[in-house]
């Protein structure tokens, strides 16, 4: 089988959508070495994070490899002319998008929809961004022969906002990098602790420092926890939310116990989880919630919020609270630090097996085969 991908995020994005894109391609390439996988990217990349894509059955194509258009125009309009001549049997948009003229490619297409939070929480986005996302992602969902939703929550949103019939959507949960499963040495942990000047005891929250991720609630909960417990927030700031968080921390007298880490190397993230006593993820809305799997894979118990899809990500291994309940969050954190901590860690280890590379690859390949068979039975004009 020869599969083509929109590879922009896989090559250029080192966080969420990029991690998903690389995870899918690397998992497929490892599980099905007899198939070939071509990433179409507007530009090349040289990050060490791309080493997993250096497999014999993975190829990266850029406009300089034969396309007459460059950059965004090539990605949006030019790729489709190259697919059929190169023997590509199916094209997969890994990050909400397909070329706008994908139907003219004369091959079947799949798009992964991660979320439509810009519709659920529009105040979290600038108007131009909302309009662009709504146009491009909505058109991609409607044009795709099949949609992969990364959660039942996202599936419901795609059906509601873009009118995609349920029978055209497959829910395939994502997994996380296998590096989170590796048990580091004490020396490695100590080096990372010194590198980031970490406190002896802390809870961790990973994600963009923005209103939706609800870090302020964790700060409120911190004020009810023992003084030796600190909070380490890992992520980049957005829209000045850090100022709001620190104002709350100052008011509650816990500012000295709140630590912000930005630009953390990906290789260090599993070690941060390993050293944390609990991972807090009280986000108000998510498409899936990959930090939950990262934490559980790293043997760190999780407390997450209700209201979107996080129960799907965490299953019975996590504890859940209302995203406005600071006292509830504090109580759940204490519970996860308590005598049942090892039991919760064990449940987490079992839970993450459902999201292994082989499992995800098998489900995605099944979607590809079904899409190709249906396309050949009912070809598009």
N, C-alpha and C positions, 0 to 999 in steps of 0.2 A: 504494500500500500504506500502511496505517495501523498503526504499531507502537507499543505502550505499553511503558514500562520502569519497573522499580523504580528510582527516581532518587535515593534517599536518599544513597548514597555519592557519586554524581556531583555533588550540590549541597553536601554537608556535609563530605566527606572530601577533603583536599588531598594525600594520599599514594597508596599503592599501589592499593587498590580504587577509589578516586575517580579516579585517573589512568586506569585501565583503562576505567571507565564513561564518562568524558568522551571518551576516545579512540574508543570504539566508536560512540557517538552522533554525535560530530562527523564521523567518517569516513563513516558511513552517510548523514548529512544532506548532506555535500558531494558524495558520489559519486552519490547518488540524489535530486536536488532535487525530483523529481516526487512523492516519497513524503513522508508526515508522521510525525513522531516526538514522542511525548508522554511526558515524564518525570513520574512521580507521586512527589512528595517530601513527607515530613511537615512540612517547613518550607522557606522560601525561603532564599537565600543572596545575598551581595553581594560575594564575592571577585572580584578581577580574573581569577582563573583560570577564571571562568565565562563570560568574554567569547566563547569559542568556541562556546558554546551559544546565542548570540544570533543565530540564523539564522531566516529566515522560515518554514522548515518544521519548527522545533523549538518545542514548547510545554511549559511547566512548570506542573503542576497541584499545588496544595496543598489541605489540608482546608478552608481558607477559601474555596476556589473552588467550594464546593457540598457538600462532604462533611459529614456530621453528626457523625462521630467525629473525634477529633483525634489527632495524633502517631502513636505506635506502634500503637495500636489500629486507626486508619484504615489504616495501611500493612499491617497483618497481616490485617484482616478486611474493611475497608470499600471498598478499591479495586475489588474484583471486581464490585461492583454497578454501577460506573460505566463499565466497559469496553465491554460490548456496546451500551448506548445511545449511546455516543460513536463507534461504528463501528470500534473497535479490532479488528484482525484477528488479532493475536498479541501475547502479553505475554512480555517477556524480563526475567528476574531476573538482573541483571548481576553480582551479588556473592554467589553461593551461595544466595540466598533467593528464594522465591516466597511470596505470600500463602498462609496455611495452608488457605484454602478456594478455592484457584485453580481446582479442578475444577468448582466451582459457577458459574464465570464464563461457561461455555459457549463459550470460545474456546481455541485451542491455546496451549501455553506452552513456553518454552525457559528453561533456567537455565544460567548459566556457573558451573562449579565450578573454583575456583582451586587449592585444595589441601585435604587432610584431615590436615594436620600435627598437629592436636590428637589424632589417632588414632595416628599414627606416632611422635610424640615427646610423649606425654601429660605428662611431667614438666615440660614448658615452659609448661604452662597450669594455671590454677587449676581445681579440680574443678567449681565452678559454671559457669565458662565452657565447659569441656569438655562438660558435660551439655547446656547450651543449644545449643552449636554442633552437637553430634551429633544432637539432636532436630530443630532447624530445618533444617539443611543436608541431613541424611539424608532427611527427609520431602520436602524440595524436589526432591532428585535423583530420588526414587522417584515423585513426583507429576508431574514434568515430562514432557511428551510427547517432548521431546528434550533431551539434555544436551550442552553445549559444554564440553569439557575443554581447558585452556590448554596441556596437554602430554600426551605419551603416559604419562608418570609419573602425572599426576593421573588420567588415564583408568583406568589399572590400579588405582589406589587406590579410585576410585569403584566400580569393578566388584567389588573385593574386600570393601570395608567396607559397601557399601549394596546389593549384589546387582543393580546396574543392568546389563542385558544389553549386550554390546558393540555390537550393531547399533543401539542407541538413543543412542550417544555419537559425537559428531564432535569430532576434535581440531582446534582452530583456534588457532594461536599468536597472541599479542598483539603489538602494536607499541609504539613509544614516541613521544612528542611530537616533532613535526618541528623544534622549536627546537634539538634536539641535533645536527641536521645543519648548522645555520648556522655559518659560519666568522666568529668575532668579530674585531674590530680589536685591534691591540696596545694601544690606549688602554683598551678595555674590559677586557682581561685584566689590565692593570696596576692599574686601579681595584679590581677584585675581589681581586687579590693584596694590595693595601694594606688593603682593608676587613676581610679576615680574617687579616691578618698572616701570610701564608703563607710558608713557607721557599722557597728557590730551587729545590730538587729534592725531590720527594716522590712516594710512591705513595699511592693513594687507596682507601679502602674505604667504600662507601655502603650504609647499611642500619641498622636498629635495633641499638643497642648491647646485645645480648643473647647468651646462650650459644650459641644455634643458629647465629648468624651467624659465630661462630668468629673474632672479632677477635683473641683471645689467640694464635692460631696465627700471624697476621700479625705480631704483636709479636715472637714468637719468631723468625720469619724475618728481621725487621728487624735483629736482633742479629748476623746473618751478612752484612748488606749494608754497603757503604761508609758511613763516618760522616756523609758529607754528604747521604745519603738519609734523609728523614723519612717519617713516616706520618701522613696526615690522615684521620681517621675522621669521617664525616658521618652524623648520625642522632641520634635521641633515645635516652636511656638507659632500660633496662627491668630491673627486679629487681636493681638494684645491681651489675650485671655490670661496670660501669666500674671499680669498686674492685678486682675480681679482675684485670682487665686491667692496671691500673696497678701492682698488686703484682708481677706478672710483669715488667713493664717496669722497675721499680725493681731487681728481682733481677738482671736481665740488663744493667743499666746503660744503658738506652735511653730512660728516662722523659722526658728533655729533647727527644727526637726524636719523641714521640707527641703529636699535637694533636687535640683534639675540637671539632667544630663542630656545634652544635645550632641549629635554627631557620633554616637556610640558605634564602634565598629561591629559589623554583623557577627563576626566570630566571637565577640565579647558578650553578646546578648544572652546566649544560653547560660553563661557563667553567672550573669547577674540574676537570672531566674533561680539558679541553683542556690545562691546565697540568700535569697529572699525567703522570708517565712511564709508569706502569702502574696498572691498576685490579685490585685483589685482591678476589676474591669466593669465599672458601673455605667458604661456608655448608654446614652439614651436611645440610640438607634444604630444598627449595623446591618450589613449585608450577610455577614457570617461571624466574624470575631476570631481571627487567626491567633491573636495573643493568648487566647484561652488554650488552644492546642499547644502553642509554644511552651506555656507555663507547665501544663500537665506533662508534656514530654520531658521537661526538665525537672520533674518531681517537685513541683511547687503547687500547693493547693490553691484553688481559685474561688473568688467570690465575684459574681457578675450580676447584672441587672436584668429584670424582666422587661417585657414590652416590645422586643423585636425578635431576634433570632438566636440570642445567646444561649438559651436553653438547648437549642439544637447542637450548638458547638460543644457545650459542656456536659450535656447529658446528666446522669445522676451523680457524676463525680464532683460537680461543683455545687456551691450554695448560691442562692439567688435572693435578691432584695429589690424592693421598689426603688427606682432611680432618684427618688426624693426623700428617702428614709435614711438619714445619717446614723441614727441610733441602730437601725437594723443592720446597716453595713458594719458598724463597730462590733455588734454582737456576733455577726457572721465571721468577721475576721478573728475574733477571740476564739470562736468555735473551731476554726480551721487551724489555729495555733495550738489547740488543746490536745487532749489525750487521744483523740481520733485522727490526728494529723497523718500518721503513717497509714491508717486505713484509707484515708482520702487519697493519699499519694498512690496507693495500690490500685484504687478504683480508676484513678487518672491514667495510670500506665495501661490498664486494660482498655479503657475507653479510646485512647488514641490509636490503638491497633486498627480500629475501623477506618482510619484515614491514612493508611499506609500507601506508599508509592504504587505498589502492585494493584491494590484495590481501586485506587483512583484511575490508574491507567486502564484497567479492565473495563470500568464503567464508561470511560470516555470512548474507548475503541468501540464498544457496543453501540454507543450513540452514532459514531461515524458510520458503522456498517449499516445501521438502520436508516440513516439519512441518505446514504448512497443508494441503497435498495429502493427506497421510496422515490427518490429523484429519478432513477432509471425507469421506474414503473409509471411515474407521472411527470415526464420532463417539462421544464419551464419553457415558455416561448422566448 
